[in-house]
Amino acid sequence: MSKPSASPRTEVRRKPQRAHHDTATVHAIIDQALVCQIAFNQGGSVHCLPTACWREGEYLYIHGANNSRLTQTLLEEECAVSITHLDGLVLARSAFHHAMNYRSVVIYGRFTAEDDPDAKAAAFKAFVEHVSPGRSPLVRPPSRAELAGTRLLRLALDEAVAKIRNWGVEDSEEDMAIPVWAGVQPLALTAKPLQPEAGCGEQMPPAPPAFIGRA
């Protein structure tokens, strides 16, 4: 554990040796994410929804329509945001000791709105660059009407914790003689061949984020 937990909610009790509270680790995991899962309470019912996300400084950003019940609820209620990268399948000699290698982050708090048009424009430019580096100068930026119709929310990373497993098999000594393959099957997110729209075949192809490989 690299530094103390930010709050009781970010104290990892199950396998605490996998917990990381340092800013660099939390940021690195968020920066390799395109989607997060948000758990929240709405009208007495618990929901968990996926949405696109990105980080700027000490905030996680998401966006949605101005009239969205989701965005309004997130401005009024506490929530938990989770991000997970699956890095490998850990295949043991016993069924019980099979596992997965992963990097995850959980963030707690309440979103706030960013309503300044210039700040919103800069944040959405950063979002485009996160999805496809070098693309923002090539496309039309959002119009004032588009910015006004979109709600930009940000969540402070003050209350966040990472959890990581990145090693091999942990078989029991009595299972070591079982004649079956054991080890790690690495996994990674990969960009498949592009599917261009008609009329843009001669344009420079976009680049995927650096954390995504190419098929």
N, C-alpha and C positions, 0 to 999 in steps of 0.2 A: 504494500500500500504506500503510494508515493507521498501522500500528505493527508492530513486529517479530513474526515468527511465534512462536507459543507453543512449538513443537517441530519437529523435522525432519519429522514426519508432517503438519504443517499448512503446510509451505512449498510454495507453488504454483509449480511449475516450468514448466508449460504455460500461456502467456499470464499471467505473474505480475502484469501491470498490472490484471487483473480481480480480484485478491485483496484482501480486507478482513479485518483481524484485530481491529478495534475492537469493543468490547462492544455499543455501540448498534446497529451494523449487524447483528451476529449475532443479537441479541435481536429486532430488528424482523422479521427473516425467520422466526425460529422462531415468533413470536407470530402470524403469519398462516398457520400450518400447523395442520391437523387430523390429518394422518397423516405418519409418518416411516417410513423403510426402515432396518432394522437388519441388518447383515451380521456374522456370527459363525461360529465353528468349533464344531461339535458332533460328537464321536466321529470326528474325522478328516475330516468332510465340511463343506464351506462352505455356509452357508445365507444367504438374504436374505429377510426377512419384513417385511410392512407391519404397523403397529400405530398406534393412536391415541396422540397425544402432546400435551403442553402444558408451558409454562414457568412456574416460580415462582422468582423471584430468580435465582440463578446455577446453577439445575439444570433439566434436561429430565426430565419425568416420564412414565412409562408404567405400565400396570397389567396384571395377568393373574391367572389362577387359582393358588392356592397349590401345586397339584400339577402345574403346567405345567412341562414339560421346558425350555421356552424361558426362563422366568423363572429357573429354577435355573441354567441354563447361563450366563445373563448375569451372575449373581452370582459366577461362577467364572472367566469368561474375558473377555479384552479384546474389544472390538467397535468397529465404526464405524457411526455413525448418519448418514443423509443426508436432507435436506429440499430439495425443489426446487419453485419456482413458475415456471410457464411464462407469460411476459408477452406474447410476440408472435412471429410468424413474420417473419423478415427475408428478403424476396424480392428477389434480385439479378438483374442482367442476364445473369449467367453461372451455370450450375449449381453451379460450384465455390464461389462466394461466398455461396450461400444460408446462412442461419444462424438462430438463435433468440435472442430476448431472454429472460433468465432471472435469477432470484435463487436462490442455493443456499447451503446450509451443510452442512459435514461436521464431526462431533464424534467424537473418539476417547476411549477410556477404558473403565472397568469400572463397571457399575451397582452401587449399594448399595441395601439394603432400608430402608424406613422402616416400623417396626413399632409405633410409638406410636399408639394408637387415636385420640387427639385430633388428632395431626398428620396421620394418614391421612384423617380426616373433613374437616379443613380443605383438604387437597389435592384431595380428590374434589369438594368444593364449588367450588373454583377451576376444576376441569375442567368441571363443568356450566356455570359462568359463561362459560368460554372457548367452549363449543359454542353456548350460547344465553344471551346477557346478560340478567340479571334473572330467570332461571328458578329458581335454587336456592331462593329463599324460597317458591316455589309448589309444589314437589314434596316428597315424603317423603324425608328424608335416609336414608342407609344405616343399617341396624340394626347392632348390635354383631356379630351373627352374620355379616352380609354383609361387614362390615369384616374380621372375622377370617378369612373365606374368600377374601379378595382380597389378592394381593401387590402392594404399591406399591413401584416401583423408581425411583431417580433417578440421573441421570448428571451429574456436574459439567461445566460449560462451560469449564473451564480450558484444554482442548486443542481449540479450534474455529477454523474458518476459513470465511469467506464468499467466494463468487465471483459476480460480477455482470456481465452484459452488458445494456446499456440504451440502445443507439444504433442508428442506421440502417445503410444498405447500405454496404459497403466494396468497390465494384466497381473493377476495374482501369481505367486510363485508356483502354486500347484497346477496352473493352467499352461505353463510355458512349454510343456511337451506335447500339447495338442497339435496334430499335423494339419494346420490350416494357416493360410496366408494372414499376416497381421501387419498393420502399418497405417499410413495416412493416404487417403485419396484427395489431393489438393483440388480445390474448386475456385473458379474465378469468373467474374462477369466479363462477357466478350461481346464486342460489336460485330454483327454480321454484315455481309455485303450491303452496300447502299442500294436504295430503291428510288432513283431520281424521278421527279415529276417531269412531264413532257416539256420540252423547250429549254431545259437547263442542263443538258448533258455536257456542254462545253464549259460550264462554270466550275470553279475550283471546288472540289469536294470538301465537305465539312470535316473537322477533326473531332473525334470523340474526346471526352475528358481523359486526362492523363492516367487516371486510375482504371480505365477500361481498356482491355486488350482488344486486338483485332483478330477476327477469324482467319 
